[in-house]
Amino acid sequence: MKADRILIVDDEPWAREMMQEILEREGYHAIAVGSGDDALRRAEGECFDLLLADIVMPRMGGLELVKEFREMSPETIPLLITGYASIETAQAAMRQGVYDYIVKPFDRADLCAAVAKALRRKRLTEENFRLKELVGLYEVSQSMVTSKEQREVLEFVLDTAVNQTRSSGGAVLLFDTSRQGLVIAAALGGWEPAARLANAMLGEGIDSWIAKMSRPTLFTDVEPHPLFALVRQLYPDQQLIAPGSKGVEMLLMPIRSEKEIFGVLNVYREGEAELLSQSDLKLLTILAAQAGTSIKSRQLFFELEEGCFATLRSIASQVDGRSPYTQGHMERVARLSERLGSRMGFGEAEMRTMHLGAVIHDIGLISVSEAILNLPAELTEKEWAMMKLHPIIGDQMLAPLRFLSEARYIVRHHHEHLDGTGYPDGLSGGEITPVLGVVSLCDTYDAITSPRPWRQALARDEAIAVLLKGKGTEFDPEIVDAFVDAIEEIL
């Protein structure tokens, strides 16, 4: 696994060298510099996951550095070091997007804990971003199945391609009926230069064009490119690239089905040089394949579902990992639920729904702060009200994903009780399905047999007594009996 890259900025040599040594011993790739100017120079050619900067330095203090650094590298998480903590310091730091700050003097444990916490937040943010990308792809697949008009599908594909790759514009170009030219099937933003470039390539002949378009073609530094000279000849009186544009690049992606090429999906970007990433290319490849054939959309549908769920599962794992008291909780509940469900004779569809719901049932806890999750006392009324929102938040996160519609029922209702005293909707009786009842019981068992900041974990016999006490009120009696009868096999 690639080590996280950390840039340390402190004008005191002993301090930065100490932090560098500590973090490198923890397995991080740490680089230490003595000023904000040095930090900005390093950021021009290198990427960092975390910026760790002293708040008081000559020439450029930590807050000023963070402001300039974030303009160059918005993905980097900033963390400040201060000699004293105050509300004013915290407010100023938050305005600059600082994740947290460490108060001097600090020890090795303080530094490592703060860095680990900040990097965990970064990974969670990245997973959320990736989930949004996958949801976008999933929605494109949905449109392939439900839309009757090809134009509608192509416009949806193009809109996703341009927005997800942060491009200036693009177009979907398809061969005309004679296959001698390209027609614009969909266009968005600054699409004309790329369309003209594709037509210039076509001018060399259809066979040559298809041979060149057997793979994605990325044009960087477009203006001096030989093909662009041909475009200028075809459009001598028109301005093809905006004045002052830098780092202009175009990507032409073949739209194909099996061996037949129907046309090209292109995106066009202008501004500072920023090459399309491998993830951008992968995204556009999938979109072009979707535009080329709806026959394969079912297969892609399944792949996207799996990708979305893998991302959700990763988020759920990181949510569990924010507290040592909940580490691995959702996975354990899923395993217990599957064993109990199998014991009770659930069918394949019920088992799949149960697995999908159980393994992410607490994903809505992403909305609850670590301070509340790790509070060494019972929650106040206000804190408890915030905690009780997590099933609703989880339900809302899954709302765009139709294939998880049944699993959403578990995510939203795993704290409901048979007698209607649960939350968030007060379901009761037959409204609580056997699958939901199994997950709810297993969730309770794992929670009470795991320690919490304010109490010790219950022993097995004590936990069983709690379940039996809730028989007929919180839990379905049949499910309680099945659990108790098979506890040696299930655990």
C-alpha positions in Angstrom: 0.0 0.0 0.0 1.3 3.4 -0.9 2.5 5.5 2.1 0.6 8.8 2.7 2.7 11.8 1.8 3.0 14.5 4.5 4.6 18.0 4.1 5.8 19.4 7.5 6.4 23.2 7.7 8.1 24.7 10.7 10.8 27.4 11.0 12.4 25.6 14.0 14.7 22.9 12.7 14.5 20.7 15.8 10.7 20.7 15.7 10.3 19.8 12.1 13.1 17.1 12.3 11.4 15.6 15.3 8.0 15.4 13.6 9.6 14.0 10.4 11.3 11.3 12.4 8.1 10.4 14.3 5.9 10.2 11.2 8.5 8.3 9.1 8.7 5.7 11.9 4.9 5.4 11.7 5.3 4.5 8.0 4.4 7.8 6.4 6.4 9.5 3.7 7.3 12.8 5.5 9.1 15.8 4.0 10.1 18.8 6.2 10.7 22.3 5.1 11.4 25.5 7.0 9.1 28.1 5.5 5.8 28.7 3.7 7.7 29.7 0.5 9.6 26.4 0.5 6.3 24.5 1.0 4.6 26.3 -1.9 7.6 25.5 -4.2 7.4 21.8 -3.2 3.6 21.8 -4.0 4.2 22.9 -7.5 5.7 19.6 -8.5 4.5 17.2 -5.9 1.2 16.0 -4.4 0.7 15.7 -0.6 -2.1 14.1 1.4 -1.5 16.2 4.5 0.0 19.6 5.2 1.2 20.0 8.8 2.2 23.6 9.4 3.2 25.7 12.4 0.7 28.6 12.8 3.4 31.2 13.8 6.3 31.5 11.3 8.2 34.5 9.9 7.2 36.0 6.5 4.3 33.6 6.1 2.3 32.1 8.9 0.4 28.9 8.9 -3.0 30.4 8.2 -1.7 32.3 5.2 0.2 29.3 3.9 -3.0 27.1 4.1 -4.9 29.7 2.1 -2.4 29.7 -0.7 -1.6 26.0 -0.5 -5.3 25.0 -0.9 -5.6 27.0 -4.1 -2.7 24.9 -5.5 -3.7 21.6 -3.9 -7.4 21.5 -2.8 -7.2 17.8 -2.1 -4.5 18.2 0.6 -5.8 18.1 4.2 -4.4 21.0 6.3 -3.5 20.5 10.0 -2.0 23.4 12.1 0.3 23.4 15.1 -0.3 26.2 17.6 1.3 27.3 20.9 -2.0 28.0 22.4 -5.7 27.1 21.6 -8.4 29.8 21.6 -11.8 30.2 20.0 -10.3 32.9 17.7 -7.6 30.5 16.5 -10.2 27.8 15.9 -12.5 30.1 14.0 -9.7 31.5 11.8 -8.5 28.0 11.1 -12.0 26.8 10.1 -12.4 29.7 7.7 -9.3 28.5 5.9 -10.6 24.9 5.7 -8.2 23.6 8.4 -9.3 20.2 9.6 -7.9 20.4 13.1 -5.0 21.8 15.1 -2.4 20.4 17.6 -1.5 22.4 20.7 2.1 22.6 21.8 3.7 21.0 23.6 2.5 17.7 22.2 3.9 14.1 22.5 4.3 11.4 19.9 0.9 9.9 20.6 -0.9 13.3 20.2 0.8 13.9 16.8 0.2 10.4 15.5 -3.5 10.4 16.6 -4.1 13.8 15.0 -2.5 12.8 11.7 -4.3 9.5 11.5 -7.6 11.1 12.2 -7.1 13.8 9.5 -6.0 11.2 6.9 -9.0 9.0 7.8 -11.2 12.0 7.0 -9.5 12.4 3.7 -10.0 8.8 2.7 -13.7 9.0 3.7 -14.1 12.2 1.6 -12.4 10.4 -1.4 -14.7 7.4 -1.0 -17.7 9.7 -1.0 -16.5 11.4 -4.2 -16.0 8.0 -5.8 -19.5 7.0 -4.8 -20.9 10.1 -6.5 -19.1 9.1 -9.7 -20.5 5.6 -9.5 -24.0 6.8 -8.8 -23.6 9.0 -11.9 -22.7 6.0 -14.0 -25.5 3.9 -12.5 -28.0 6.6 -13.4 -26.6 6.6 -17.0 -27.3 2.9 -17.1 -30.8 3.5 -15.8 -31.4 6.0 -18.6 -30.2 3.4 -21.1 -32.9 1.0 -20.0 -35.8 3.4 -19.4 -35.3 6.0 -22.2 -36.9 5.4 -25.6 -35.1 8.2 -27.4 -31.4 7.7 -28.4 -30.9 11.4 -28.2 -32.0 11.5 -24.6 -29.5 8.8 -23.7 -26.6 10.4 -25.6 -27.2 13.8 -24.0 -27.2 12.1 -20.5 -23.9 10.3 -21.4 -22.3 13.5 -22.6 -23.5 15.6 -19.6 -22.0 13.0 -17.3 -18.7 12.8 -19.2 -18.2 16.6 -19.2 -19.2 17.2 -15.6 -17.3 14.2 -14.1 -14.1 15.1 -16.0 -14.4 18.8 -15.3 -14.1 19.6 -19.0 -15.0 22.8 -20.9 -17.4 20.9 -23.2 -17.7 18.0 -25.6 -19.8 16.3 -28.2 -21.1 13.0 -29.3 -20.4 12.6 -33.1 -21.9 9.8 -35.1 -21.3 8.7 -38.7 -23.9 9.9 -41.1 -25.9 7.4 -43.2 -23.2 7.3 -45.9 -20.4 6.9 -43.3 -18.6 9.7 -45.1 -19.0 12.3 -42.4 -19.9 12.9 -38.8 -23.0 14.5 -37.5 -23.4 16.1 -34.1 -25.8 14.0 -32.0 -25.3 15.9 -28.8 -23.1 18.9 -27.8 -22.3 20.8 -24.6 -20.1 23.8 -23.9 -16.9 24.3 -25.9 -17.4 21.4 -28.3 -16.6 22.8 -31.7 -12.7 22.5 -31.7 -12.9 18.8 -30.9 -15.6 18.2 -33.5 -13.5 19.9 -36.2 -10.5 17.9 -35.2 -12.4 14.6 -35.6 -13.7 15.8 -39.0 -10.1 16.6 -40.0 -9.1 13.1 -39.1 -12.0 11.8 -41.1 -10.7 13.7 -44.1 -7.9 11.2 -44.4 -10.5 8.5 -45.2 -12.9 6.3 -43.3 -10.5 3.3 -43.0 -7.6 5.4 -41.7 -10.0 7.1 -39.3 -11.3 3.8 -37.9 -7.7 2.5 -37.5 -6.7 5.6 -35.6 -9.8 5.4 -33.4 -9.4 1.9 -32.3 -8.1 3.4 -29.0 -8.7 6.6 -27.2 -6.8 9.6 -28.7 -5.6 12.3 -26.3 -4.3 15.5 -27.8 -2.3 17.7 -25.5 -0.8 21.0 -26.5 -3.3 21.0 -29.4 -2.4 24.1 -31.3 1.0 23.0 -32.7 -0.3 19.5 -33.5 -0.1 18.6 -37.3 -3.7 17.6 -37.4 -4.7 20.9 -36.0 -3.0 22.6 -39.0 -5.4 20.7 -41.2 -8.3 21.9 -39.1 -7.2 25.5 -39.6 -7.2 24.9 -43.4 -10.8 23.7 -43.2 -11.9 26.6 -41.0 -9.6 29.5 -42.0 -11.9 32.3 -40.9 -12.9 31.0 -37.5 -11.2 31.2 -34.1 -10.7 27.7 -32.9 -9.2 28.2 -29.4 -10.0 31.0 -27.0 -7.3 33.6 -26.8 -4.9 33.1 -23.8 -5.9 29.5 -23.3 -3.2 27.3 -21.8 -2.8 23.6 -21.6 -5.6 22.9 -24.2 -6.3 19.2 -24.5 -8.9 17.1 -26.3 -9.8 13.4 -25.9 -11.5 11.5 -28.7 -13.0 8.2 -27.5 -14.5 5.7 -29.9 -18.1 4.8 -29.5 -18.3 1.1 -30.4 -20.1 -2.1 -30.0 -18.0 -5.2 -30.4 -16.0 -4.5 -33.6 -18.2 -1.8 -35.1 -17.4 1.8 -34.5 -20.4 4.2 -34.6 -18.6 7.5 -33.9 -16.8 9.3 -31.2 -17.3 10.8 -27.8 -15.0 13.8 -27.2 -14.3 16.1 -24.3 -12.4 19.4 -24.5 -10.6 21.2 -21.7 -8.9 24.5 -21.6 -7.0 26.3 -18.9 -3.8 25.4 -17.0 -2.3 22.1 -18.0 -4.2 19.3 -16.2 -4.1 16.0 -18.0 -7.1 13.7 -17.9 -6.4 11.1 -15.2 -6.6 7.3 -15.5 -9.9 7.4 -13.6 -11.2 10.0 -16.2 -10.2 7.7 -19.0 -11.9 4.8 -17.4 -15.0 6.8 -16.8 -15.2 8.0 -20.5 -14.5 4.5 -21.8 -17.5 3.2 -19.9 -19.7 6.0 -21.1 -18.6 5.5 -24.7 -19.4 1.8 -24.5 -22.8 2.6 -23.0 -23.5 5.0 -25.9 -22.4 2.4 -28.4 -24.6 -0.4 -27.3 -27.6 -0.8 -25.1 -27.4 -4.5 -25.4 -24.6 -4.7 -23.0 -26.2 -2.3 -20.5 -27.5 -5.1 -18.3 -24.0 -6.4 -17.8 -22.7 -3.0 -17.1 -25.7 -2.5 -14.7 -24.5 -5.3 -12.6 -20.8 -4.1 -12.6 -21.9 -0.6 -11.5 -24.1 -2.0 -8.7 -21.2 -4.0 -7.4 -18.9 -1.0 -7.7 -21.4 1.2 -5.8 -21.9 -1.3 -3.1 -18.1 -1.9 -2.7 -17.7 1.8 -2.2 -20.6 1.9 0.3 -19.0 -1.0 2.1 -15.7 0.8 2.3 -17.4 3.9 3.7 -19.2 1.8 6.2 -15.9 0.2 7.3 -14.4 3.6 7.8 -17.4 4.8 9.7 -17.1 1.8 12.1 -13.4 2.6 12.4 -13.9 6.1 13.7 -14.4 4.6 17.2 -12.5 1.7 18.7 -15.8 0.6 20.3 -17.6 0.1 16.9 -14.6 -1.3 14.9 -16.0 -4.2 12.7 -19.5 -3.9 14.1 -21.4 -3.9 10.8 -19.4 -6.8 9.4 -20.1 -8.8 12.5 -23.8 -8.1 12.4 -23.9 -9.2 8.8 -22.2 -12.5 9.6 -24.5 -13.2 12.6 -27.6 -12.3 10.5 -26.6 -14.6 7.6 -26.0 -17.5 10.0 -29.3 -16.9 11.8 -31.1 -16.4 8.5 -29.7 -19.6 7.1 -30.7 -21.4 10.2 -34.3 -20.1 9.8 -34.5 -21.2 6.2 -34.4 -17.9 4.4 -34.3 -18.0 0.6 -31.6 -16.7 -1.7 -33.3 -13.4 -2.3 -33.9 -12.8 1.4 -30.3 -13.7 2.3 -28.9 -11.3 -0.3 -31.2 -8.4 0.9 -30.2 -9.2 4.5 -26.5 -9.2 3.6 -26.7 -5.9 1.7 -28.6 -4.2 4.4 -26.7 -5.5 7.4 -23.2 -4.8 6.2 -24.0 -1.1 5.8 -26.9 -0.6 8.3 -25.1 2.0 10.3 -23.6 4.0 7.4 -25.7 7.0 8.4 -23.4 7.4 11.4 -21.2 9.3 9.0 -23.3 12.3 10.1 -22.5 11.8 13.8 -19.3 13.4 15.2 -16.5 11.3 16.6 -16.9 13.3 19.8 -20.4 11.9 20.4 -19.4 8.4 19.3 -16.6 8.3 21.8 -18.2 10.3 24.6 -17.3 8.6 27.9 -20.8 9.2 29.4 -24.4 8.6 28.5 -25.7 10.9 25.8 -27.7 14.0 26.6 -31.2 14.4 25.2 -29.8 16.6 22.4 -27.0 14.2 21.6 -29.3 11.3 21.6 -31.6 13.1 19.1 -28.7 13.6 16.8 -27.8 9.9 17.1 -31.3 8.8 16.3 -31.1 10.6 12.9 -28.5 8.1 11.5 -31.0 5.6 10.1 -32.7 8.4 8.1 -29.3 9.8 6.9 -28.3 6.3 5.8 -31.7 5.8 4.0 -31.1 9.1 2.1 -27.6 8.1 1.1 -29.0 5.0 -0.6 -32.0 6.7 -2.2 -30.4 7.1 -5.7 -29.6 3.4 -5.9 -32.6 1.4 -7.0 -30.9 -1.9 -6.6 -30.7 -1.2 -2.9 -34.3 -0.4 -2.4 -35.0 -3.4 -0.2 -31.7 -3.0 1.7 -32.7 0.6 2.4 -35.6 -0.8 4.5 -33.1 -2.5 6.8 -30.9 0.6 7.0 -33.8 2.9 7.9 -35.6 0.5 10.3 -33.0 -1.5 12.1 -33.9 0.3 15.4 -37.7 -0.4 15.2 -39.4 -2.5 17.8 -42.1 -5.1 17.5 -44.4 -3.0 19.9 -43.9 0.2 18.0 -41.5 1.9 20.5 -38.5 2.0 18.2 -37.3 4.7 15.8 -37.4 6.5 13.4 -40.9 5.6 12.2 -42.4 3.6 15.0 -43.1 0.5 12.9 -44.8 -2.4 14.7 -46.1 -6.0 14.2 -46.2 -7.2 10.6 -44.5 -4.0 9.4 -41.3 -5.5 10.6 -40.3 -8.3 8.2 -38.4 -11.4 9.3 -35.3 -10.2 7.5 -35.4 -6.9 9.3 -36.2 -8.7 12.6 -33.1 -10.8 12.3 -30.8 -7.9 11.5 -32.3 -5.9 14.4 -31.7 -8.7 16.9 -28.2 -9.4 15.7 -27.4 -5.6 15.8 -28.5 -5.5 19.5 -26.6 -8.6 20.5 -23.3 -7.3 19.0 -23.8 -3.9 20.5 -24.4 -5.1 24.0 -21.6 -7.6 23.9 -19.1 -4.9 22.8 -17.7 -2.3 25.3 -18.8 1.3 25.1 -17.1 4.3 26.7 -19.7 4.4 29.5 -20.1 0.6 30.2 -18.5 -2.8 30.0 -19.4 -5.4 27.4 -22.0 -7.9 28.6 -21.2 -11.6 28.8 -23.0 -14.0 26.6 -25.5 -15.2 29.3 -26.2 -11.6 30.3 -26.8 -10.6 26.6 -29.2 -13.6 26.1 -31.1 -12.4 29.2 -31.5 -9.0 27.6 -32.8 -10.6 24.4 -35.3 -12.8 26.3 -36.5 -9.7 28.2 -37.3 -8.0 24.9 -39.1 -11.1 23.5 -42.5 -10.0 22.2 -41.8 -6.3 22.8 -38.6 -5.4 21.0 -38.1 -8.7 19.1 -40.1 -11.3 17.3 -40.3 -14.3 19.7 -39.6 -16.8 16.9 -36.4 -15.0 16.0 -35.3 -14.8 19.6 -35.9 -18.6 20.1 -34.0 -19.4 16.9 -31.1 -17.3 18.0 -30.9 -18.8 21.5 -31.4 -22.4 20.3 -28.6 -22.1 17.7 -26.2 -19.7 19.6 -23.4 -22.2 19.6 -23.5 -22.6 15.8 -24.1 -18.9 15.1 -21.3 -17.4 17.2 
